[in-house]
């Protein structure tokens, strides 16, 4: 897997006032840690970070993080966002070994239209927005695409139903709901009476 290059600088001033000034100038304060290294305080350009994470893997992109001329293979461990503006206010980079497993959260994306559910007045409800998995950085999926086209009003898609690529293992309970169906009270009553009618 090719790595996306991102340049980070060191020697940033510390403190909340300095961090606010950095962010106002288009920089994002952050830290690089992992694999027994002493954490390094870094700064990245907001625009460069947005470009680096704009590919299909998004926030799970494996980065070649250049710090003072040295390259570190790294992934984004945490993005802290402003509570209102939703802009990135701080970033944690985790140095990784491309051949060692790490635990990451992979986004869930629904695809298709559940006509049977919509026809019954129901709504498809993603119970989770990400699935936590263990894999090597080189095997990290960009997302899990779940086709809901054939979903019925009594359907539940559980973690065990989500196909996993080779080398990717989910950490959660196999019975954990990933996608469920929500019915209004009237729709639920109609579905129940239809079921009773079929049983008679």
N, C-alpha and C positions, 0 to 999 in steps of 0.2 A: 504494500500500500504506500503510495506517495504521501509525504508529509507536506503540510501547508506551512510555509515559513511565516513567522511573526517576530518582529524585532521588539525587544523590551529594553528599557534603560534602567540603570540603578542609580543610587545616590539621591533618591527623592526625599524631600523634607517630610517629617512626620508631624502628626497632629491634625485635628479636624479642620482647622482654618486653612492649613496648607493643602489638605485633600480637597476642600471646596474650591480653592484657587486652581488646583490642577484640573479638576473636572470642568470648571468654567472655561479653561483654555483648550478643552478637547482632549485631555489626557485622562486615563483611568488608572488609579492606584491599584496595586495588586501584590500578590506574594507567590513565589514559586517554592514548593517544598516537595518532600517525598524521597524514598529510597535512601534514607539515612542522612541526607544532606542538611546543612544548616539553612533554614529558610532565608530566602533573598527577597527583600522589598524591591518591587519593580514598578515601572510605569509603562503602559502601552498607549498608542494613539487610538482614540475611539474609532476613527475611520478605518485604520488598519485592522482592528479587531473585528469590525463589522464585515469587512471584506474576507478575512480569514475564516469566519464562521458562516459565510453566505453560501457555501457549497451544499450538496445533498445531505451531508452528515450533520450540518448545523453545529450545535454546541458540542456534539460528540466527535468533532473533527480532531484527528491526531495532528498536533502541531510540532514543527521544528522551531522551538522557541530560542531565539538567539539573544543571549545575555552577555554583554561585554565580550563579544567575539566568540563565545562558546555556545554550541548548539545542545539543547536539551529536548529529547522527545517528551512531549507533555500533552495532557488533556485538561480541559476546563473542569475543575472539580465543583466549583460553585460560582454562580453569578449573583451578586447582590444588586438589587434594583431599587431605585427611588420609589417610595410607596405610592406616589401620585403620578409622577412623570413616566415611571417605568423605564427610565434610562439606567444603564449599568453604572453603579456607583463604586463597585469594588469587585475584583476578580481573583479567584484562587486557582493557580495552575498546579497540577500534580505531575511531577516527573515520573515517567513510566519506563518499564522495560517492555519493548514491543512483543516479547515472547512470554511475558508473565501475565497471569490473569488479574483483572481488576473488577470491581463492582461499579456498574454505571446504571443510570436510569435512561431508558430509551423511550422516546415519545410514541404514543399510540395514535394512529390516523385512521378514521373510518372512511370507507369507500362504498359507493353505490347508494341505492335508494330502497328502503324497506317498504315496498308498496303495501304488503299485507298489514303491516303495523300502522302505517298512515291511514289506510282504508278503514281501520277499526278505531280511528281516533286516538291512536297511541303515539308515543314519542320514543325514539331510540336514545338511550341514556348511556354515555360512556361512564362506567363506574370509576375508571382510573384514567389519568391522562398520560401515564408513563408506566413502563414495566421495568423493574430492577432485575438486571441479569449479571452473571459473571462470565467474562470472556477476555481474550487478549485484546489489546488495542487494535491489532490488525484485523480482528474478527468482529469488531463493534458494528452492529447494524445502525443505519441512520434513523430508521423508524420501523414500527410494526404496522403494516397495512392490513386492516380487517375488513373483509367484504361483508356488508350487512344486507345485500340484495335479497337473500332467501330467509331473512329473519322473520319469525312468526311472533304473534302476540305473547305466546307462552315460552319464548326462547330466552335462554341465557347463554352467553358465550363466556366460558371460564378460561382461566389461565392455561389449563391443560389443552384447550382447543386451539390455542394460538401456535402455529408452526414456528419452530425455532431453527435458525440456520445452524449448520454444523459448528460445533465448538462454542455454542452459546447456551447457557443454562440459567433458567429463571430461578430467583431466590425465594419467591413467594409460594403460598399454598396453592397446589394445583386446582383446588376447588374455588379459588378466589374469583368472584365475578369481575369480568373486564368490560362487558357490554350487557346492559339489561334493557327491558322495555317498561316504560311508564305508561299507565292507562289512567285516564280520568275516571272519576267514580261512575259516571254514566256509561263510559265505554267498558269498564270492568263488569258492570251489571249486565250489559248487553252480551258480552262475551260469555258470562256465566250462564245466562238464560239460553244462549245458543247451544252451549255444551250440554245443559240439562235436556234441551229439546232433542238433541242427537241421541241422548242416552235412552229416551222413552221408547 
